[in-house]
Amino acid sequence: MNIDSIQNGVVIDHIKAGQGMKLYHLLKLDETELSVAIIRNVTSGKMGKKDIIKIDADIPLNLDIVAYVDPGATVNIIRSGELVEKRQMELPEILTDVLYCKNPRCITSTEQELHHVFKLEDREKKVYRCLYCETKAGG
């Protein structure tokens, strides 16, 4: 398999095997015309197997989505063929419009313009609670 290096773009690396497609859809990369490579189940010395996403464009990404799906992932920014920035992800304290409240009585169910905001409750179990009604999500 041969996947060319990118000159300007983003490489999301060290994604837990099997999570690459989930990230692809949550980041809405399927809705763009960008050149994107998803490499699944790559052999990794540290992880056994991992996924990688290469985006051949320098675009803004919601890194909270990446951090929520896989806090162990890394995001590499490439410019002129060189690595200019490497970010290690960790679970964000607040998630906005990443999770959606399932409580039908929550104000976010009736107020369509209201953002879905969740606060991290338990880092170990990856549990978030709705900021408005405290309904639990994740875990």
MOJO-V613410 format. One record per residue. N is the residue number from 1. RES is the residue in one letter. SS is DSSP state (alpha for helix, beta for strand, coil for the rest). PSI is psi in whole degrees, 0 to 359 (999 if undefined). D_FIRST is the distance of its C-alpha to the first C-alpha in whole Angstrom. Layout:
n = {N,N}
res = {RES,RES}
ss = {SS,SS}
psi = {PSI,PSI}
d_first = {D_FIRST,D_FIRST}
This chain:
n = {1,2,3,4,5,6,7,8,9,10,11,12,13,14,15,16,17,18,19,20,21,22,23,24,25,26,27,28,29,30,31,32,33,34,35,36,37,38,39,40,41,42,43,44,45,46,47,48,49,50,51,52,53,54,55,56,57,58,59,60,61,62,63,64,65,66,67,68,69,70,71,72,73,74,75,76,77,78,79,80,81,82,83,84,85,86,87,88,89,90,91,92,93,94,95,96,97,98,99,100,101,102,103,104,105,106,107,108,109,110,111,112,113,114,115,116,117,118,119,120,121,122,123,124,125,126,127,128,129,130,131,132,133,134,135,136,137,138,139}
res = {M,N,I,D,S,I,Q,N,G,V,V,I,D,H,I,K,A,G,Q,G,M,K,L,Y,H,L,L,K,L,D,E,T,E,L,S,V,A,I,I,R,N,V,T,S,G,K,M,G,K,K,D,I,I,K,I,D,A,D,I,P,L,N,L,D,I,V,A,Y,V,D,P,G,A,T,V,N,I,I,R,S,G,E,L,V,E,K,R,Q,M,E,L,P,E,I,L,T,D,V,L,Y,C,K,N,P,R,C,I,T,S,T,E,Q,E,L,H,H,V,F,K,L,E,D,R,E,K,K,V,Y,R,C,L,Y,C,E,T,K,A,G,G}
ss = {coil,coil,coil,coil,coil,coil,coil,coil,beta,beta,beta,beta,beta,beta,beta,beta,coil,coil,coil,alpha,alpha,alpha,alpha,alpha,alpha,alpha,coil,coil,alpha,alpha,alpha,coil,coil,coil,coil,beta,beta,beta,beta,beta,beta,beta,beta,beta,coil,coil,coil,beta,beta,beta,beta,beta,beta,beta,beta,coil,coil,coil,coil,coil,coil,coil,alpha,alpha,alpha,alpha,alpha,alpha,alpha,coil,coil,coil,coil,beta,beta,beta,beta,beta,beta,coil,coil,beta,beta,beta,beta,beta,beta,beta,coil,coil,coil,coil,coil,beta,beta,beta,coil,coil,coil,coil,coil,coil,coil,coil,coil,coil,alpha,alpha,alpha,alpha,coil,coil,coil,coil,coil,coil,beta,beta,beta,beta,beta,beta,coil,coil,coil,coil,beta,beta,beta,beta,coil,coil,coil,coil,coil,beta,beta,beta,coil}
psi = {133,115,119,155,159,150,318,120,203,137,119,114,168,35,133,132,132,351,351,316,323,314,317,314,316,326,357,32,338,347,6,169,11,156,116,132,129,119,118,146,44,139,133,133,321,321,352,290,152,166,156,141,127,126,117,56,142,88,153,137,149,96,340,326,313,312,324,314,317,95,348,358,161,146,121,129,125,130,132,37,3,144,116,341,139,122,129,128,152,154,128,150,324,134,127,121,32,313,158,134,131,356,116,344,357,146,333,343,333,329,96,331,353,134,145,112,128,141,137,126,319,106,320,315,358,48,130,154,142,133,336,314,357,20,138,141,149,190,999}
d_first = {0,4,7,10,13,16,19,21,20,20,17,18,17,19,19,20,18,19,20,18,19,22,22,20,23,26,25,25,22,22,25,24,23,20,17,15,12,12,10,12,13,11,13,16,19,21,20,19,16,16,14,14,15,14,17,18,21,24,26,28,27,29,28,31,28,25,28,29,26,25,28,25,23,22,22,21,23,21,24,24,20,22,22,26,26,25,27,27,28,31,33,35,39,39,36,37,36,33,35,38,41,42,46,47,50,48,49,46,46,49,48,45,45,45,42,41,41,40,41,40,42,40,37,37,37,35,38,39,42,43,46,48,49,47,45,42,39,36,36}
